[in-house]
Amino acid sequence: MDIKSLNIEELENYIVQSGQPKFRAKQLYQWMHVKRVCSYDKMGNLPAVMQKELSKQTEFVVLKPVQVLISKIDGTRKYLFGLHDGNVIESVFMRYKHGNSVCISSQAGCRMGCKFCASTLDGLTRNLTPSEMLEQIYAIERDTGERISHVVVMGSGEPLDNYDNLLKFIELLTDTNGMNLSQRNLTVSTCGIVPKIRELGDKKFSLTLAISLHASSDEKRRELMPIANAYSIDELLDACRYYFEKTGRRLTFEYSLVGGVNDSEEDAEKLAHLLRGINCHVNLIPVNPIKERDYRQSGTQAVQGFKNRLEKMGINATVRRELGRDINGACGQLRKSYME
């Protein structure tokens, strides 16, 4: 049993069934999710017999870095964590004025096939468990000695393709008995799995949903993102409107600017028309070049021109600050080079 993926109620049931008093569950939960110890024998107020039984009967997920790269430019840290089955995943630690942010992976690999992303080059290996998602945050806090205030599920993988584990992760992350992160400080990114966006809307969470849009027409989006063959932009934006209707949360649209592909003034105008009437914000991302593709980054002038055009047409937009450029900061780059 993966004990760190159990919520407090499930843990209580397990502990009682194991013949221990119910209050032990709360103690155990706190050791795992508040004090973040790395083994049962560090749990001082649990009886030695119970510690022994737990170590026999359960899996206690603790992630340790295989590699850590630290940017000389901005102090961003890129982590490569080894999993028990030999897989590796990436996470990124970033410092901002508003606090420390961690970008975590939700899958080992990815099957979405977006053309500008290194995460998907070798396809999907497997989904991550809730504990493996949580442990990326815990391990980074242990390593840096600094508190994480914001979490972004935007690393390798498509979170909505690992939907049930994502929901459990959100429950554990925001539980007042554990890390107690505000849902408002959590962002989940998706390339646009329409039915799951609607399902997530029905949950009425207060998190921020970030949609990877990256094009202003179906034709162009299909070139960049295979998911566009399953759902049109109209279907995707309808799901976004539904999400806003259910949650009242402003949406973020991620738009990677690829030089000569989707960064023209005409693209900006089309995008503004598409998003008119949706309570949203556009995050412009100069694409991070990867060696397996010949996409190039848009020039500074093109990026600024695109942003200005959107704003003139009433759409809020910012250019994402590039972090960790000197350490292969983009999704999947470190994992890919390590595996090679």
C-alpha positions in Angstrom: 0.0 0.0 0.0 1.2 3.5 -1.0 0.6 5.0 2.5 1.5 8.6 1.5 -1.3 8.7 -1.1 -4.0 8.0 1.5 -6.2 10.8 2.8 -6.7 11.1 6.6 -10.0 9.1 6.6 -8.4 6.3 4.5 -5.4 6.3 6.8 -7.7 6.1 9.9 -9.5 3.0 8.4 -6.2 1.4 7.6 -4.7 2.0 11.1 -7.8 0.7 12.9 -7.9 -2.4 10.7 -4.2 -3.0 11.6 -5.3 -3.1 15.3 -3.9 0.3 16.3 -5.9 3.1 18.0 -7.4 5.6 15.6 -5.4 8.6 17.0 -2.2 7.0 15.6 -3.4 7.9 12.1 -3.3 11.6 12.8 0.2 11.3 14.3 1.4 9.3 11.2 -0.2 11.8 8.8 1.6 14.7 10.5 5.0 12.9 10.3 4.4 12.4 6.6 2.8 15.6 5.5 3.9 18.3 8.1 7.3 17.1 9.5 8.1 15.3 6.2 10.4 12.7 7.8 12.0 10.2 5.4 11.5 6.9 7.3 9.2 5.3 10.0 12.0 5.1 12.5 12.1 8.9 12.7 8.5 9.0 13.9 9.3 9.3 17.7 5.8 9.0 19.1 4.8 5.8 17.2 5.5 2.5 19.0 8.5 0.6 17.6 6.3 -2.4 16.9 4.0 -0.2 14.8 6.9 1.3 12.9 8.2 -2.2 12.1 4.8 -3.4 10.9 4.3 -0.3 8.7 7.7 -0.8 7.1 6.8 -4.4 6.2 3.3 -3.7 4.9 3.5 -0.3 3.1 5.4 1.6 0.5 6.8 4.8 1.9 7.6 7.1 -1.1 10.6 9.4 -0.5 12.2 11.0 -3.5 15.9 11.8 -3.6 17.6 13.9 -6.3 19.6 12.1 -8.9 20.8 15.4 -10.3 20.4 19.1 -9.3 21.3 21.9 -11.7 21.4 25.5 -10.4 21.2 28.4 -12.7 24.0 31.0 -12.5 21.7 33.6 -14.0 18.7 33.5 -11.5 19.2 30.7 -9.0 16.5 28.5 -10.5 17.0 24.9 -9.5 16.2 22.0 -11.8 15.8 18.6 -10.1 15.9 15.1 -11.6 14.3 12.6 -9.2 14.7 8.8 -9.4 11.6 6.7 -8.9 11.5 3.2 -7.3 11.1 1.5 -10.8 14.1 3.2 -12.4 12.1 6.0 -14.1 13.2 9.6 -13.6 11.1 12.8 -13.4 11.8 16.5 -13.4 10.8 19.4 -11.1 11.8 23.1 -11.1 12.2 25.4 -8.1 11.8 29.2 -8.9 12.1 32.2 -6.7 9.7 35.1 -7.3 8.9 38.3 -5.4 5.6 36.8 -4.3 7.3 33.6 -2.9 8.8 30.3 -4.0 7.2 28.3 -6.7 7.7 24.7 -7.7 6.8 23.2 -11.1 6.1 19.5 -10.8 5.6 16.6 -13.2 2.4 14.5 -13.2 3.6 11.7 -15.5 6.9 10.0 -16.4 6.9 11.1 -20.0 3.8 12.2 -21.9 1.7 10.9 -24.8 0.3 14.2 -26.0 2.9 14.8 -28.7 3.1 18.6 -28.7 5.8 19.4 -31.3 7.8 21.9 -29.3 8.0 19.9 -26.0 10.9 17.6 -25.0 8.7 15.7 -22.5 6.8 13.9 -25.1 9.6 12.7 -27.4 9.7 9.2 -25.9 6.0 8.9 -25.2 4.3 8.1 -21.9 6.0 5.7 -19.5 3.4 5.8 -16.7 1.3 8.0 -14.4 2.7 9.3 -11.2 0.9 8.5 -7.9 -0.4 11.3 -5.6 2.6 10.6 -3.3 5.1 10.9 -6.1 3.6 14.3 -7.1 3.6 15.5 -3.4 7.1 14.3 -2.8 8.6 16.5 -5.5 7.5 19.5 -3.4 8.5 17.9 -0.1 11.9 16.9 -1.4 12.6 20.4 -2.7 11.6 22.0 0.6 14.0 19.6 2.4 16.8 20.4 0.0 16.4 24.2 -0.1 15.2 24.6 3.5 12.7 27.1 2.1 8.9 27.2 2.2 7.0 26.6 -1.1 4.1 29.0 -1.5 3.0 28.2 -5.1 2.7 24.9 -7.0 2.3 24.6 -10.7 1.4 21.2 -12.3 3.1 22.1 -15.6 6.1 19.9 -15.7 6.4 16.7 -17.7 3.1 15.0 -18.5 -0.6 16.0 -19.0 -2.3 16.3 -15.6 -5.8 15.7 -16.9 -4.5 12.4 -18.5 -3.8 11.3 -14.9 -7.1 12.7 -13.6 -7.9 10.6 -10.5 -4.4 10.8 -9.1 -4.4 14.6 -9.8 -7.6 15.0 -7.7 -6.1 13.0 -4.8 -2.9 15.0 -5.0 -5.0 18.3 -4.8 -6.9 16.9 -1.8 -3.7 16.0 0.1 -1.8 19.2 -0.9 -4.6 21.5 0.3 -5.6 19.5 3.4 -5.5 21.6 6.5 -4.0 18.6 8.4 -1.1 18.5 5.9 0.8 21.1 3.8 -2.4 23.2 3.8 -1.6 25.1 0.5 -4.4 27.4 -0.6 -6.1 26.2 -3.8 -5.6 29.7 -5.1 -1.9 29.1 -5.1 -2.2 26.0 -7.3 -2.1 26.1 -11.1 -2.9 23.1 -13.2 -2.0 23.2 -16.9 -3.6 21.2 -19.7 -3.2 20.9 -23.4 -7.0 20.8 -23.7 -8.7 17.5 -22.8 -12.2 18.9 -23.1 -14.3 16.4 -21.1 -11.9 16.5 -18.2 -11.9 20.4 -18.2 -15.7 20.1 -17.7 -15.3 17.5 -15.0 -12.8 19.7 -13.2 -15.1 22.6 -13.5 -17.8 20.6 -11.7 -15.4 20.1 -8.7 -15.6 23.9 -8.2 -12.0 24.2 -7.0 -10.4 27.6 -6.6 -7.3 26.7 -8.5 -6.1 28.4 -11.7 -6.5 26.4 -14.9 -3.9 27.1 -17.5 -4.8 26.1 -21.1 -2.0 25.4 -23.6 -3.5 27.1 -26.7 -0.4 28.0 -28.8 -2.4 28.8 -32.0 -5.3 31.0 -33.1 -6.7 28.5 -35.8 -7.5 24.8 -35.8 -5.2 24.3 -38.8 -2.2 25.8 -37.1 -3.0 24.2 -33.7 -3.1 20.7 -35.4 0.4 21.3 -36.7 1.7 22.0 -33.2 -0.5 19.8 -31.0 -2.0 16.4 -31.9 -4.8 17.0 -29.2 -6.3 19.5 -31.7 -7.3 16.6 -33.9 -9.6 15.4 -31.2 -11.1 18.8 -30.0 -11.5 22.0 -32.0 -10.6 25.4 -30.6 -14.4 26.1 -30.4 -15.0 23.0 -28.3 -12.1 23.9 -26.1 -13.2 27.5 -25.5 -16.8 26.3 -24.8 -15.3 24.0 -22.1 -13.3 27.0 -20.8 -16.5 29.1 -20.6 -18.2 26.3 -18.7 -15.2 26.1 -16.3 -15.5 29.8 -15.5 -19.3 29.6 -15.1 -18.8 26.8 -12.5 -15.8 28.2 -10.6 -15.7 31.9 -11.2 -11.9 31.6 -11.7 -10.2 33.5 -14.4 -8.5 31.3 -17.0 -4.9 31.5 -18.2 -4.1 30.8 -21.8 -0.5 29.7 -22.5 0.8 30.7 -25.9 4.3 29.6 -26.9 5.6 32.0 -29.6 7.4 30.1 -32.4 9.3 32.3 -34.8 7.6 32.5 -38.2 4.9 30.0 -37.2 2.4 31.6 -34.8 3.8 35.0 -33.9 2.5 37.4 -36.6 0.2 40.4 -36.0 -2.5 38.5 -37.8 -2.1 35.6 -35.3 -2.4 38.1 -32.4 -5.6 39.6 -33.9 -7.2 36.2 -34.5 -6.3 35.2 -30.9 -7.9 38.4 -29.5 -11.1 37.7 -31.5 -11.2 34.1 -30.2 -10.8 35.1 -26.5 -13.1 38.2 -26.5 -15.7 37.8 -23.8 -13.8 35.2 -21.8 -12.4 36.3 -18.4 -8.8 35.4 -19.1 -5.1 36.3 -19.1 -2.6 35.3 -21.9 0.8 34.1 -20.9 3.2 34.6 -23.8 6.1 32.2 -23.8 9.1 32.6 -26.2 9.5 28.9 -27.1 12.5 27.1 -25.6 14.4 25.5 -28.5 15.0 21.8 -28.3 17.6 20.0 -30.5 15.1 17.4 -31.9 13.0 20.2 -33.5 13.8 23.1 -35.8 11.5 25.5 -34.1 13.1 28.8 -33.3 12.3 31.4 -30.7 10.5 34.6 -31.7 12.6 37.7 -31.6 12.1 40.3 -28.9 10.4 42.7 -31.3 7.9 40.1 -32.5 7.1 39.1 -28.9 6.5 42.7 -27.8 4.5 43.4 -30.9 2.3 40.4 -30.3 1.7 41.5 -26.7 0.9 45.1 -27.7 -1.6 44.0 -30.3 -3.4 41.8 -27.8 -3.6 44.6 -25.3 -4.8 47.1 -27.9 -7.7 44.7 -28.6 -8.6 44.4 -24.9 -6.8 41.1 -23.9 -4.6 41.1 -20.8 -1.2 39.6 -21.6 2.3 39.2 -20.1 5.5 37.8 -21.4 6.7 35.0 -19.1 10.0 35.7 -17.5 12.5 33.1 -18.7 14.1 31.2 -15.8 16.8 28.6 -15.9 17.7 29.0 -19.6 21.4 28.0 -18.9 20.3 24.7 -17.2 17.8 23.4 -19.8 14.9 24.8 -17.8 12.1 23.7 -20.3 10.0 20.6 -19.6 11.6 17.3 -20.4 15.1 18.6 -21.5 17.0 17.3 -18.4 15.2 14.0 -18.3 15.8 13.4 -22.0 19.5 14.1 -21.8 19.9 12.0 -18.6 18.1 9.0 -20.3 20.3 9.3 -23.4 
